[in-house]
Structures are given as structure tokens and as C-alpha cells.
Amino acid sequence: MEDIVIRKVMLKDIGLLQEIGRKTFFETFAENNTQENMSKYLEEGFSIEKLTEELNDEYSEFYFAVLAEKVIGYLKLNFENSQTELQDSSSLEIERIYVLQEYHGKKVGQLLYDKAIEIAYNKEVKYVWLGVWEENSRAIRFYQKNGFVAFDKHIFKLGDDEQTDIMMKKKL
């Protein structure tokens, strides 16, 4: 297999970001949610306006995993006040790590995760945290394997459905 390259997402990549964002979110959650709730979230959460705002935010960063010029996954990080919760300047939030289903089990998520940790060390934060859906056991195992522990829960709204995310963190 060719090498997977991790590269920062720029504003000019917004179409690719929207496409990979919608596709990976759909693949991950469609079977456990109503079509209405999925459609609403995919429309709003990955709109060009919202992605433009996020890409222009100096405290958020996106990275693509690219294989043979094809985007196969992505990572979203938040710092400072752009974190969805906590907003602790000594922490970094991994908001999203998503990989196309056909590339699951090929270490793409691990490469994106390693990039997040590298950035966390460069920014000299004390810990990294994230929220993961309580029913996404595959992701929970991945984070546990990487040293994360649960510390709280919060509600994530998908359309009109309130779902529980487990908040996990790892000290650096």
C-alpha cells in the first residue's frame, strides 16, 4: 500500500472537506439514526457556510489523510475558546477523526490520531480530550487503547434526537 499523507486542510479544499465529512458521518451513523435526523445534521453540520467559518477559525484545524491523491479520512482539532466544551487553554479537543469505511482497519485513524498528539505536544497542552457516542464501541476501544479514560458525559443533538457522548481524556 502506498504511503498515506497527512496534510492540513485549506479553504480551497472546502468542497473535499464537505464531501468526506458527509460521507464518513453517514457511513458511521446512518444505520442507527432516522433518515430525517441524518439529513438535517448532514445539511447543517457540513454546510459550506459552517465549514468556511470553521476553516477561518484560528483555533480550529482540519487535516486530511490522503492516499494516492484520494482523501480517505480527516481530523478536526479545536483549541482555546473554539473547543465545544471545557475551553481550557491547557487542553486540545479532538472533535473528529473519521475514515472512509473501506479503509477501516488500515491504521488511517491511528495516523490521524498520531498527528493530533504531535500537535498537542507542539502546543504544550496538558491533556487531550474528546466526546464519543456511547454506542460507538469501535471508537471507544480505539481511544482506550490509546490511553484515554472516561471522565464525564454530555448530550449531542442529532436532529431532534438527544444522544449521550462519553467524554474521555488523556494526560500528556
C-alpha positions as CSV (number, residue, x, y, z in Angstrom):
1,M,0.0,0.0,0.0
2,E,1.3,3.5,-0.8
3,D,2.1,5.9,1.9
4,I,-0.8,7.9,3.5
5,V,0.0,11.6,3.7
6,I,-1.5,13.8,6.4
7,R,-1.9,17.4,5.2
8,K,-3.5,20.5,6.6
9,V,-6.9,21.4,5.0
10,M,-7.1,24.9,3.4
11,L,-10.1,27.0,2.5
12,K,-9.6,25.9,-1.2
13,D,-10.2,22.3,-0.1
14,I,-13.7,23.1,1.3
15,G,-15.6,21.0,-1.3
16,L,-13.4,17.9,-0.5
17,L,-13.9,18.6,3.2
18,Q,-17.7,18.8,2.8
19,E,-17.7,15.6,0.8
20,I,-15.5,13.5,3.2
21,G,-17.3,14.9,6.2
22,R,-20.8,14.0,5.0
23,K,-19.7,10.6,3.6
24,T,-17.9,9.4,6.7
25,F,-20.5,10.7,9.1
26,F,-23.3,9.0,7.1
27,E,-21.3,5.7,6.9
28,T,-20.7,5.8,10.7
29,F,-24.1,6.7,12.0
30,A,-26.8,6.2,9.3
31,E,-27.9,2.7,10.4
32,N,-28.6,3.9,14.0
33,N,-30.5,7.1,13.2
34,T,-33.5,8.2,11.3
35,Q,-33.2,9.5,7.8
36,E,-34.7,12.8,8.8
37,N,-32.2,13.4,11.6
38,M,-29.3,12.3,9.4
39,S,-30.4,14.6,6.6
40,K,-30.8,17.6,8.9
41,Y,-27.4,17.1,10.5
42,L,-25.5,16.5,7.2
43,E,-27.1,19.6,5.7
44,E,-26.4,21.9,8.7
45,G,-23.2,20.4,10.1
46,F,-21.4,20.3,6.8
47,S,-22.8,23.3,5.1
48,I,-20.4,25.5,3.1
49,E,-21.1,28.4,5.5
50,K,-20.4,26.4,8.6
51,L,-17.2,24.8,7.1
52,T,-16.0,28.2,5.9
53,E,-16.4,29.6,9.4
54,E,-14.6,26.6,11.0
55,L,-11.7,26.8,8.4
56,N,-11.3,30.5,9.1
57,D,-11.2,30.0,12.9
58,E,-7.7,30.4,14.1
59,Y,-8.3,28.0,16.9
60,S,-9.6,25.1,14.7
61,E,-7.6,23.0,12.3
62,F,-8.5,20.2,9.9
63,Y,-6.2,17.6,8.4
64,F,-6.8,15.2,5.6
65,A,-5.5,11.6,5.3
66,V,-4.6,11.3,1.6
67,L,-3.8,8.1,-0.3
68,A,-2.8,8.2,-3.9
69,E,-4.4,11.7,-4.2
70,K,-7.7,10.5,-2.7
71,V,-9.0,11.9,0.6
72,I,-9.8,8.9,2.8
73,G,-10.2,10.4,6.2
74,Y,-9.9,13.6,8.2
75,L,-9.2,15.1,11.6
76,K,-10.6,18.2,13.3
77,L,-8.9,19.8,16.3
78,N,-10.0,22.7,18.5
79,F,-8.0,24.9,20.8
80,E,-8.8,27.7,23.3
81,N,-12.4,29.0,23.0
82,S,-13.2,27.0,19.9
83,Q,-13.4,23.8,21.9
84,T,-17.0,22.6,22.1
85,E,-16.8,22.3,25.9
86,L,-14.2,22.8,28.6
87,Q,-12.5,25.6,26.7
88,D,-9.4,25.1,28.8
89,S,-6.4,26.7,27.2
90,S,-4.2,23.9,28.6
91,S,-6.1,21.3,26.6
92,L,-6.8,20.4,23.0
93,E,-10.0,18.8,21.7
94,I,-10.1,16.1,19.1
95,E,-13.6,16.9,17.7
96,R,-13.5,14.5,14.8
97,I,-11.5,11.6,13.4
98,Y,-13.4,10.0,10.6
99,V,-12.1,7.4,8.0
100,L,-14.0,6.0,5.0
101,Q,-15.3,2.6,5.8
102,E,-13.4,0.8,3.1
103,Y,-10.1,2.0,4.9
104,H,-11.1,0.9,8.4
105,G,-8.5,-1.4,10.0
106,K,-5.7,0.1,7.8
107,K,-4.3,2.4,10.5
108,V,-5.6,5.6,8.9
109,G,-7.4,6.6,12.2
110,Q,-4.2,5.9,14.1
111,L,-2.1,8.2,11.7
112,L,-4.7,11.0,12.2
113,Y,-4.7,10.4,15.9
114,D,-0.8,10.5,16.0
115,K,-1.0,13.8,14.2
116,A,-3.3,15.2,16.8
117,I,-1.0,14.1,19.6
118,E,2.0,15.6,17.8
119,I,0.2,18.9,17.6
120,A,-0.8,18.7,21.3
121,Y,2.8,18.3,22.3
122,N,3.9,21.2,20.0
123,K,1.3,23.4,21.6
124,E,2.4,22.1,25.1
125,V,-1.1,21.3,26.3
126,K,-1.5,19.3,29.5
127,Y,-4.2,17.0,28.1
128,V,-6.3,16.0,25.1
129,W,-10.0,15.3,25.3
130,L,-12.9,14.3,23.1
131,G,-16.5,13.2,23.1
132,V,-17.5,9.8,21.6
133,W,-21.0,8.4,21.2
134,E,-21.7,5.9,23.9
135,E,-22.9,3.4,21.3
136,N,-19.8,3.7,19.1
137,S,-17.9,0.8,20.8
138,R,-15.3,0.7,18.0
139,A,-14.2,4.3,18.6
140,I,-14.3,3.9,22.4
141,R,-12.0,0.9,22.2
142,F,-9.7,2.8,19.9
143,Y,-9.4,5.7,22.4
144,Q,-9.0,3.3,25.4
145,K,-6.2,1.5,23.5
146,N,-4.5,4.9,23.1
147,G,-4.7,5.7,26.8
148,F,-7.9,7.7,27.1
149,V,-10.2,7.4,30.2
150,A,-13.8,8.5,30.6
151,F,-14.4,11.5,32.8
152,D,-17.9,12.8,32.1
153,K,-20.8,12.7,29.7
154,H,-22.6,15.2,27.6
155,I,-25.6,15.4,25.2
156,F,-25.0,15.6,21.4
157,K,-28.1,16.5,19.3
158,L,-28.5,14.8,16.0
159,G,-31.6,16.4,14.5
160,D,-34.2,16.1,17.2
161,D,-32.5,13.1,18.9
162,E,-30.5,13.7,22.1
163,Q,-27.7,11.2,22.3
164,T,-25.1,10.7,25.0
165,D,-21.4,11.2,24.3
166,I,-18.8,9.8,26.7
167,M,-16.2,12.5,27.3
168,M,-12.7,11.0,27.5
169,K,-9.3,12.5,28.2
170,K,-5.6,11.7,28.2
171,K,-2.9,13.5,30.1
172,L,0.3,14.2,28.2
